[in-house]
Amino acid sequence: MNRDAVAGKVPQTVTSKVPEVTLGFWIIKVAATTLGETGGDTLSMTLGLGYLTSTLIFATALVVLAACQIAAKRFHPFLYWATIIASTTAGTTLADFADRSLGIGYLGGSLLLLACVLISLGVWYRTEGTVSVNTVNTPRVEAFYWLTITFSQTLGTALGDWVADAGLGYRGGALVFAALLILVAIAYFRTRISRVTLFWTAFILTRPLGATVGDFFDKPIAQGGLNVSRPLASAIIAAFILVCILVIPQRAGSHPQAR
């Protein structure tokens, strides 16, 4: 038995600087990844800035927001989700740049980015002994967190484009990733698979789901989309995210304090 429990003490907890992982978290996350797709394509394609220039713009915003997030003393919902959106828009244009401008293709880009995610998680685990998001409360852990987030967002974009281009289309791709997420949810409730592993699996899979949904919104009808303009789709999704943040309770995660 824990010595604190024997002594009648209540174990102290440390509050994380990321939100508690609830159904509301996943709803906003999918919407944010969808916005990342439509927003990234708005700059790179609709406005004609290109993948590299758009990546530099979004990467700059990501660095600034991540620095503010790390410097903050506590969890701020709007700052956190703004940083997530910056990471997913940067991931969109960076994946497109790697897949198309560098000529390594969707498969090559996906494999390269998967390696980046695994290396980031491996170094994080070796340094901290865990990659649980509930422990994100120090500058070093936050740096690992946002680096891994960015790699996973970029990987998700490449995976979404790869599946859609493989013949399934955007609607088929969305169904595939939605089905995979359902399997992850079943594993969460029915198995003893590591919750940390399931979290990162789900986090990566929500990105291609959002990417294919975003493409479904703005691609021409002849290509299987709804032909909604990217700026309009982005505005609608951004409004939805704002409402969700205001309506869905936003609580910081917590974990037992290490002794």
N, C-alpha and C positions, 0 to 999 in steps of 0.2 A: 504493500500500500504506500502511496505517496506520503512523505514525511509531513508535508503541509496539511494533508487531509487528517493525519493522526493528530497534529497539533491544533486542528480546528481552523486552520487558515484557508482562505479562499484563494486558489491559484490566480495570479495576476495574468492579464492578457495584454498583448501588444496589438494596437490597431494598425492594420495594413493601410496603404495609401491607394489601394485599388478597390473597386466595389465588390461587395459580397456577390458570389456567383449564384444567381437565382434565374428563374425563367425570364424575368424582366431584363436581366443582363444579356441573355442570349437574343432576345427580341431586338434590343438596341444594337447589339453587335452585328447581327445580320443586316439591319438597316444601314448601319455605318459602312459596312463593306459594300453594300449596293451603292451608297452615295460615293464611295471611293471610286467605283467603276465609272459611274456617269460623270462625276466631277473631274476625274483624271482625263477621261476622253474629251470632256468639254474643252479643256485647255489644250491638250495635245493635238486633237483632231478638228473639233468644231472651230476653235480660234486659230488653228494652224500653227501653234508654237512648236510643235514637234515633241518627240518623246524625251530627248535629252534636256532641252530647255525647261519643259514642264517638270521633269524629275528634279532639276536643280531648284526650281521654285518651291515645290512641295517638300523637298528634303530640307530646305532652309527653314520652312515653317515648322517641320517636324523637330528639327534640332532646337529651335527657340522654344516651342511648346514643351518638349521633353525636359529642357533645362528648367523651365518654370515649374513643371510637375515635380521634378527632383528637389528643387529649392523650397517647394511648399512644405509647410509643417504638418499638414493634415490632408485628408482626402477632400477634393473639390470636384463634384460631379461634372460641371461644365468644362473645367480644365482637363479632366481625365478624358472625357469623350471627344473633346476637340483634338487632343493628342492622338487618340485612336483614329479619328477621321483623317488627320494629317498622315499617319502611318499607312493607312489603306490607299489614299490617293497617291502617295509617293510610291507605294508598292505597285499600283496599277501601271503608272508610267515607266517605272524601272523595269518591271517584267516585260512590258511591251518593247522597251528599248533593247533588252537582252534577247528576247525572242526574235524580233523582227530586224532591228537595226544592226545587231551584231551577227545575225544570221545563224544562230545556234539552234533555232527552232524551238517549238513548244516542249518537246521531250528533253532536249538538252538543257533548256532553261529550268525545267522542273527538277531535273536531277541535280543541277548545280545548286539551286536554291534549297533543295532538300538537304544537301550536304551542309549548307550554311546553317540551317536550322538545327541540325543534329550537332554540329560543332559548337554552336552557341550554347545549346542546352548542356552539352558535355562539359564545357569549360565552367559554366555556371554551377553545375552539380559538383564538379571537382573542387571548386572554390568554396561553395557554401554548404555542401552536403545535402541539398534539396533544391528542387526547382518549383516548389509549391508557390502559387501566387499569393497565398495567405501570409507569406513572410516578406512581402515587398514593402519594406519600411526603412531601408537604409539607402544612401546614395549608390553604393556599389551594386546592391541587389536590383535597384531600380534601373541602373544602367544595363545590367544583363536582361532585365525584363523588357525594356523598350527595344533593345537590339534584337532579341528573339521575336518580339511582336512584329517588328518591321520585316525581318526575314520571312516569318510565317505569312504575313499579308502578301508579300511579293510572290512567295511560293503558291499561295492560293490562287492568285491571278493567273499564273502560268498554268496551273492545273485546270482551272476553269476553261481557259482558251483551248487547251489541248483536248479536253473531252468534247467541247462543243465542235471543234474543228475535225474531230475524228469521225463525225457523221451523225452524232446524236443531236446536234443543234443546241440552241440555248435552252429551249424548253426541256429537251431530254436531259441535258447536262444538269439543269436545276433539279430534276426528279432524281437523278442518280445521287447527287450530293445530299439531297434531303433524305433519301433512303439510308445512306450511310450514317447520317446524323441520328436517325431513328435507331439504327443498330447500336450506336454508341450510347444512346439514352437507355436502351434495353440492357446493355452491358453494365451501365451504372447501377441500375436498380436490381439486376438479377445475378450479377457475378461479383467476385471479389477482386477484379482487376484494379490495379492502382488508380485511385481517383486522380492523381496528378497526371498520369499517362492519358487517361480518358479526357481530362480537361484540355491538354495540348492537342490531342487528336481532334476534338470538337472545335477548338479554336482555329485550327488550320482548315478544317472542312467548311466552316461557316464562310470563309473568304471566297472559295470558288462558287459556293451557293450564291453569295451576294453578287459575284462577278457575272454569273450566268443570268441572274434575275435582272441585273442592271443592263446587260446587253439585250435581253428580251424586251426591255422597255424601249430602248432607243434605236435598235436596228430596224432597217426597212422591213415592211411586211413580206416582201419577196424573199427575204433571208430568214423568215420565221420570227420577226420581232413585231412590236406594236407601233413602231415609227413615231414615238413620242420624242420631241426634241430633247437633247441632252441637258440644256440649261433648265428647261421646264421640269424634266424628271428629277434633276438635282434639287431644285427648289421644293418640289413636293416631298421628296424623301427627307430633306433637311428639316422641313416643318414637322414631319412625322416624328423625327428624332427629338426635336425640341419638346414636343408634346409628351413624348414618352418619358423624358428626363424629368419633366415637371410633375407628371402623374404617377409614375412608378417610383416607389420609395427607393432612395439611393442611400445605401448604408455601406460604410467601409467594412471590409472583412476583418476578422480578428483571429488570433491564434494564441495558444499558451506561451507565456514568456519563457524563453530559455534560461536555465539556471546554471 
